[in-house]
Amino acid sequence: MDSGTSMNTEAHPDQVTVRAENIGGIDETSVTLHQGVTALTGRNATNRTSLLQAIMAALGSDDISLKADADAGRASLEFGNEVYERSLERSGGTIVTDGNPYLEDSEIADLFAFLLESNEARRAVARGDDLRELIMRPVDTTAIRSEIEDRTAEKRRLDEQLDELDDLAVKLPGLEEQRTRLSSEIEELETELSDIEAKIDEVDADVETSRTEKEELETKLDELQSVRSELERTRRRIDTERESIEALKSEREELEAELESLPGDRAAEVERLRAEIETLEGQKESLTAEISQLQSTIQFNEERLEEATDLDVGDASASGGDVTDQLLSDSDSVVCWTCGSEVERKEIERTIEQLQSSRQEKLQKRSKLSNQLRERRKEVDELESTRSESAKLERRIEEAGDEIADRSERLEDYEDQREELTDAVEQLEAEVEELESETYEEVLDYHKEANSIEFEIEQTERERREIEEEIESIESRLDERERLETRRDEIAEELTELRTRIDRIEEEAVEAFNGHMESILDVLEYDNLDRIWIQRSEREVREGRRKVSKSTFDLKIVRTTDSGTAYEDDIDHLSESEREVTGLVFALAGYLVHEVYETVPLMLLDSLEAIDSDRIADLIAYFREHAPYLVVALLYEDAAALDVEHERVTEI
C-alpha cells in the first residue's frame, strides 16, 4: 500500500445534507456539508458530537443515542439524488431502529471512519489491544478458506479433464490408422465381391436352370443375409445394454458410497443452530440497546459536567474575584444534578470513566457475538448444503436404479429376439441347403461366398463408422483444450491471490501505518520521539490440540535522550497527545487498507483536545488528503489554528 494513497473526490457528490431530530442533545437541526474539511466549532456541550452521531446513524451505525427526554428520533442524509433515513424509538428500555441507512453493515465504518473518542481502533493503541485482530476483523477468513477449497476442487476437475484430453490425443493416431486399415479392407472386399459376381455371371451363362428356382434361391439367400444382419445388430444391442447396465451399477455403487460418506440427517442440529442464532441475535440486540443507553448516560453526564465548569467560571467573573482563585477553590467539587448534594468532581469523572469502560467491554462483547453469529450462520449453510447434496445423491441413485430396471427389461427382450433370429437363420440355412443340387452346386457356392463377403463388408463398414464417430468425438473434445487451459490458468492465479490475500492485507496495513506514522511524526515534531512503527512477526499459538503459526502486530517506539542516545520505549510512556495521534494513524491505516473511502466517503473526528492546536491543524491537513469529507469537532481556539481550506459550522 502506497502511503500516499488518496481518494477520488469526483466519484462523490459535492455536498451532503444532514438532518437530525432528538439525536444526542439535538432537538432538531439541518446542516449541509461540502467536500473537504468541515469544522464543527464551539464550546463543549454544543451538540457537535451529537451531530456526528446523527451522521453515523444515517450511515448505519448503532453507536448512537436518543435525546434523554425523547422517545423517538430520526436522522437522514441527503447524498446526491438519494436520501438515507433512520428512525429511532425507545421501547422497553432499548432503542429500536428502522429505515434505509446508507450501509447495510457499519462494522468497518465504526472501526475506521467514525473516529469519535470511544472508537475501538483509537482506544486499542492506548490499551495495548491486539492490533492485528482489529485490522483483520473485516476480513472474512472463513469465506476466503471456503473459496480456496472451491477453486482447488474446480482446478482438480480441470486437471482431470485435461489429463483425459491428453489420453485422447495419444489415442487419436491409432484410431486414424485403424480407419485407414478398415477402408483398405473394404476396398479389398469390394474387389473380391466384384470378382465373385463376375464368376456367377459366367456360371449362369453356362448352367441351364429354372429361372423360378434361381429366383427362389436368390430370395432365400437375400433373406438369410438380412436375418443374419439383424441377428448381428441384436447381439450388438445386447452387448451395449450389458455394458450400460454394468456402468450404471458401478455409478450407483459410487453414489451410494458418496452418500454413506456424508453425515446423516442433521435436521435437529440445524434447528439447534437456528435457535442459537436467534439467541445470539437477541443478545446482540440487547447489548446494542445497553451500549446506546450507556452512550446517552455518558454524554449527558459529560455535558452536565462541562456546564458545571462553565457555570463556575461565569460565577467567578460575575463576583469580581480572581477567576483563577475561584477555580482553585471550587473546582474540586460540584453540585450533583441527580441528588442535589455536593460531590467531588473526581468522583463524577471516575464514574464517567467506569461507564466508558463498561461501554467498551460491551462493544467488544458485541463484536464477539457478531463473529459467533457469522460462524453459526456458516455452519447452518454448510449443513443445509450437505442435506441438499444428500437429497441430490438419493435422487440420482433412484434414477440409476430405474434406468437399470428399464435396460434389464430391454435386455431380456433383445435376448428373446436373438433366440428367435438364431432359429430363423438355422431354418433359412436348411432351406438353402434343400435348394442346392449337384448341377447348381458351383453357382450356389459362389452365391454363398458373395453373401458372406457382403456381410463382412457391412460389418467392416459398421466398424469404420464407429471409429469415425469416435474420432469426431475426440476431435470435438480436443477443441475444448484451449478454453480449459485458459480457465485453469485463471483459477491458478485466483488461488495464488486468495492464498496470499490475508498476508497481503497484513503487510499493507503495517506498511500503511508505518509510512503514515513516519510522515506525521515528521510534521508534528514531538520532542525526542524518533519513531513509532508496527513490527509484524509470526508466533506459535495453540488451537485445540495443535499448534499453529499466527501473525502478531507489535507496536515499537524509539526515543532519543538529550545526549543523542536512542532507546526503545513502551506505549505506557507515551504522552496522551502521542497516544491519540498513534491511535488516529492506526485507524487511518485501516481506512486505507480496506478502502473504506470507496463506500464511506465521510470520516468523522472528535475529542482531539489532548493534542495541541497547531498539531491538530497539521493532523487535519494530513487526513484531508485521504477522506472526501472530513468532519471535525473542534474548540474555538483549535479551529482558529487551521490553515487548511475549510468550512465552519458554529450553530447546531
Secondary structure as GFF3:
##gff-version 3
##sequence-region A 1 652
A	DSSP	three_ten_helix	9	11	.	.	.	ID=ss1
A	DSSP	beta_strand	15	21	.	.	.	ID=ss2
A	DSSP	beta_strand	28	34	.	.	.	ID=ss3
A	DSSP	beta_strand	36	41	.	.	.	ID=ss4
A	DSSP	alpha_helix	48	59	.	.	.	ID=ss5
A	DSSP	beta_strand	72	79	.	.	.	ID=ss6
A	DSSP	beta_strand	82	91	.	.	.	ID=ss7
A	DSSP	beta_strand	94	100	.	.	.	ID=ss8
A	DSSP	alpha_helix	107	112	.	.	.	ID=ss9
A	DSSP	beta_strand	114	115	.	.	.	ID=ss10
A	DSSP	alpha_helix	120	127	.	.	.	ID=ss11
A	DSSP	alpha_helix	131	136	.	.	.	ID=ss12
A	DSSP	alpha_helix	141	206	.	.	.	ID=ss13
A	DSSP	alpha_helix	211	261	.	.	.	ID=ss14
A	DSSP	alpha_helix	267	318	.	.	.	ID=ss15
A	DSSP	alpha_helix	323	330	.	.	.	ID=ss16
A	DSSP	beta_strand	333	335	.	.	.	ID=ss17
A	DSSP	beta_strand	342	344	.	.	.	ID=ss18
A	DSSP	alpha_helix	345	435	.	.	.	ID=ss19
A	DSSP	alpha_helix	441	478	.	.	.	ID=ss20
A	DSSP	alpha_helix	481	524	.	.	.	ID=ss21
A	DSSP	beta_strand	529	543	.	.	.	ID=ss22
A	DSSP	beta_strand	546	560	.	.	.	ID=ss23
A	DSSP	beta_strand	566	569	.	.	.	ID=ss24
A	DSSP	three_ten_helix	571	573	.	.	.	ID=ss25
A	DSSP	alpha_helix	576	593	.	.	.	ID=ss26
A	DSSP	three_ten_helix	596	598	.	.	.	ID=ss27
A	DSSP	beta_strand	602	605	.	.	.	ID=ss28
A	DSSP	alpha_helix	613	624	.	.	.	ID=ss29
A	DSSP	beta_strand	629	634	.	.	.	ID=ss30
A	DSSP	alpha_helix	636	640	.	.	.	ID=ss31
A	DSSP	beta_strand	646	649	.	.	.	ID=ss32
###
